[in-house]
Amino acid sequence: MKSGLERKDDFEKRREKIKNLSDEELKKRFWELTEKIVEPLVKLAKNHTSPSIERSVLLRMGFNSIEAKAIVDEIVKKDLLGHGAGNIVLKVAEKEKINYLEAGKKIIEGYPIENLNYIN
């Protein structure tokens, strides 16, 4: 049964752009296009978070709800939420050479998180 809509086969026309590429060049092209497609999603994820989302991340890391709320409150006070609560906790743990649960407690106690380098 035909629906009346037929796809115009333009494979050969579209193929012209890539038919002479080697396997290595095709792989490179694939990853370039993949990055281009995924980039807006990554940007959206980095720039759009909320205290609720960040508390959820901390809960999954093993903090209890009271600790998670206190950590996120400290991060919000210092306008660093966009860096991610989990990331900040891990950066403190890395800098202080302690486990991340201890690092979270340090943040609650007022650790100066605004002085850390958050670039991954």
Buried (B, 14 or more C-beta within 10 A) or exposed (E): EEEEEEEEEEEEEEEEEEEEEEEEEEEEEEEEEEEEEEEEEEEEEEEEBEBEBBBBBBBEBEBEEEBBBBBBEBBBEBEBBEBBBBBBBBBBBEBEEEEBEEBBBBBBEEBEBEEBEEEE
